[in-house]
Amino acid sequence: MKKLNAKRSLAMIALLMVSFTYGSMAQRRHGPPQDGERQGHPPMEQRDHERGPKIPNLTEEQEAQLKGLHLEMEKSSLPIQNQIAEKEARLKTITTASEINLKDAGRVIQEISDLKTQLMTLRVENLVKMKEILTDEQEMALNHQLLKRPEKPQGGKPGFGRGR
């Protein structure tokens, strides 16, 4: 009987602690996010300028030129990115078949590699064009940002490969 009362008391204390915790968390919240705003993030209009490298002291002309380069890069890289996605889907199909055709898998892997090389070449060419627009100081700032940028994980797609 005493054990039952002790368990009830302990359960009530735990329940009170949980309810206080949730209550204090609810009070800290400042209300629902406004239109176009996610919890803890500024609205898209404020974040839009944060994309890409932050280069100091850009003139309006430089900003316009860089924006044009960015648009040009997006237009030329999107078809390649789509082809890579299609080839990766094809590779998944090949490798999940009951019998894997190594010749087909190797061919698709080579096609993916060629497309990724093409995409990387486009990115480097775009970087050269960007640096032609910038002053030495701005170029140094860009270089520092490129060095600090985290590497993308190889493979990058969850669910493909070993689950580590």
N, C-alpha and C positions, 0 to 999 in steps of 0.2 A: 504494500500500500504506500509506504514511504517512497519507494523507488518510482511508483507511478506519479505521485505528486511532484517529485523532483524532476522527472522527465517533462511533466506539463509546465512546470515553472521555467525550465530551461528552454522549452519550445516557445513559451510566451515572450521570454527575454529576447530570443533570436528573432522572433517575428517583429517585436517592437524596434529592434536595431535596424532590421531591413526596411521597415516602413519609415523610420527617421532618415535613413540614408536616401531612399527614393524621394522623400519629401524635400530634403535639402538640395538634391540634384535638380528637382523640378523648379525650385525657387531660383536657382542660378541661371536657368535658361531665360533668355530675354524675349521670349515669344517666338512664333513661327517665322521661318525665313520669308523675306519679301519676294515679290515676283522676280524671277531670274537670278535669285541668290540661293546658294547652297549653304547649309549650316557650316559656319566657320570660314567661309570664303567670301571675298567681295563679289559684287555683281559683275557679270561678264563685261560690261562697258569699261569697268575699271581694270579688269584683268587682261583685256585684249591687247593693250600696249605692252604687257609683260612678256609676251611671246617672243622667242628669239633672243639673241644676245642683247645685253644692255650696253650700248656703246655711248660713251659720254660726248656731249657737245656736238651733236649732229645738227647740221644746218637743215633747213626745210628741203633744199635741193637734194641733199644726201639722203634724207628720209624717203623722199619720193623715188629716188633711184634704187634704194635698197628694197623698197616695197615692190617696185617693178621686177627686180631680180627675184624676190621671193615668189611672186606670182608666176613668173616664167619657170622657176624651178618646180613649183607645185604642178604646173601644167605638164611639164616634161617628165616628171618622176611618177606621177600617178599611174599612167598606163604600165610602167615597169613594175610598180608595186602590185598592181592587180595581176599581172602575169606571174609574179613570184607567188602570190597567194593561190592562184590556180594550180601552179606546178606543185606547191606544197600539199594541196588537197589531193592532187593526182598521186603524189608519193605516199600519202596516207592510205589511199585506196590500194595501191600496189603492195604496201607493207602489211596491210591487215588482211590480205587475201589468204586463203588456206594454204596456197603454194605461192611463195614469193618468186617472181621472175627477176633475178639479179640483173639481167641485161637491161630490162626496162627501168628498174630502180636506178641503176647507174647512169642511164641516159638522162632521166629526170633530174637526178642530183646534179649532173653536169650542167643542164639547162638552168637550174636554180643558181648555181655558182656563176654562170655567165651573166645572168640578169643582175645578180647582186654586184658583180664587178662593174657592170654598166652603170648601175645606180651610184656606186661609190665614186666612179669617175665623174659623173654629173655633179655630185656634191662638191668634189674638189675643184672642178672647173667653176662652179658657182662661188666658191670661197675665194678663188683668184679674182673673179670679177668684183666681189665685195671689197676686197683689199685694195683694188685699184681706185675705189671711190673714197676710201678713208685716209685721214692724215696718219702720220707715224704714231702719234699718241693714241688715236682711236684704234689703230691696228694692234698696238700692244695690248690694249684693253680687251679686244676681241680674242687675241691669242691666249691671254690669261683665262678668259672664260672657256675657251675651247679645251684648255688643259684641265680645268676644274670639272668639266661636264662628266657625269658618271657614265661609265661604259654600259651599253645595253647588254643584257645577258645573251650569250650565244644560244641559238635555238629559239629562245624567247617565247615559244608557244607552249602553254600548259597542256598537259595530257599527251604530249608526243615525246617518246623516249622513256628513260627510266624515271621512276618517281622518287627523286631524292629530295 
